[in-house]
Amino acid sequence: EVPGWHCSGGDMNTPSSCIQQCGDGIVTSAEQCDPGNLVGGGGCSASCTWETGWTCTLIGNTSFCSGICGDGKLVGNELCDDSAHGGCKADCSGANDNFTCSGGSNIAASSCSC
């Protein structure tokens, strides 16, 4: 069996039937990434595709991802991301002085007021 694929059936006269094995940590030609589990949330989804709000690099069979600060999606180690409207620090490590920010998710920006 080839790593990253699950095959069944087949004999000397009939070929095996093979499908990619998403979640095993091995990136195959049919996958953009493979988180090594079926959870997702770290830049690589449970269906082995890149998630929005992240910038990722594939080195060998390993995905390295970090949140995109300033895009209005609160992911990874970001504590505040208001789409670069000034309430959050430039590195998304929290609120700027004189601002109070809350909320935010992988689909919504943090809300800030001064």
DAHU-V697724 format. One record per residue. N is the residue number from 1. SS is DSSP state (~ for helix, > for strand, _ for the rest). OMEGA is omega in degrees with one decimal (* if undefined). NEAR is the number of other C-alpha atoms within 12 Angstrom. Layout:
<<N:SS:OMEGA:NEAR> <N:SS:OMEGA:NEAR>>
//
This chain:
<<1:_:-179.3:15> <2:_:178.9:15> <3:_:179.8:18> <4:_:-178.9:25> <5:>:174.6:23> <6:>:-177.3:19> <7:>:177.1:17> <8:>:178.5:15> <9:_:178.5:13> <10:_:174.7:12> <11:_:-177.7:10> <12:_:-176.8:7> <13:_:-175.1:7> <14:_:179.4:9> <15:_:175.0:11> <16:_:174.0:16> <17:>:-175.3:14> <18:>:174.5:17> <19:>:176.7:18> <20:>:-179.3:27> <21:_:178.8:29> <22:_:177.9:31> <23:_:-178.8:29> <24:_:178.4:25> <25:_:179.8:28> <26:_:-179.2:29> <27:_:176.4:30> <28:_:-177.8:26> <29:_:-178.7:18> <30:_:-177.5:18> <31:_:172.7:29> <32:_:-178.1:30> <33:_:176.4:40> <34:_:-174.3:42> <35:_:-177.8:34> <36:_:176.7:24> <37:_:178.9:20> <38:_:-177.1:20> <39:_:-176.3:17> <40:_:178.0:25> <41:_:-179.6:28> <42:_:-178.8:32> <43:_:177.9:34> <44:>:-174.5:38> <45:_:177.2:28> <46:_:176.6:25> <47:_:176.1:26> <48:_:172.7:35> <49:_:178.9:28> <50:>:177.1:27> <51:_:178.2:30> <52:_:179.6:27> <53:_:-178.1:31> <54:>:168.6:31> <55:>:-172.8:21> <56:>:175.6:26> <57:>:177.0:18> <58:>:176.6:23> <59:>:-173.5:14> <60:_:178.3:14> <61:_:-175.9:23> <62:>:177.7:24> <63:>:174.3:30> <64:>:-174.2:21> <65:>:172.7:28> <66:>:180.0:25> <67:>:177.4:32> <68:_:-178.6:29> <69:_:177.2:32> <70:_:-178.7:31> <71:_:178.5:30> <72:_:176.3:33> <73:_:-177.5:32> <74:_:-177.9:37> <75:_:176.0:35> <76:_:-178.2:30> <77:_:-179.4:23> <78:_:177.1:32> <79:_:-177.1:32> <80:_:176.7:42> <81:_:-177.4:42> <82:_:179.7:41> <83:_:177.8:27> <84:_:178.2:24> <85:_:173.4:25> <86:_:-179.8:27> <87:_:-179.0:31> <88:>:176.5:37> <89:_:-176.3:27> <90:_:179.0:22> <91:_:178.0:23> <92:_:-178.7:34> <93:_:179.2:22> <94:_:-178.8:30> <95:>:173.2:29> <96:_:176.6:24> <97:_:179.2:14> <98:_:176.5:14> <99:_:171.3:20> <100:>:-178.7:20> <101:>:178.1:28> <102:>:176.2:22> <103:_:-176.0:24> <104:_:179.7:27> <105:_:178.5:25> <106:_:176.9:29> <107:_:-176.5:19> <108:_:179.5:21> <109:_:172.1:30> <110:_:178.5:36> <111:>:-175.6:28> <112:>:173.8:27> <113:>:179.9:17> <114:_:*:15>>
//
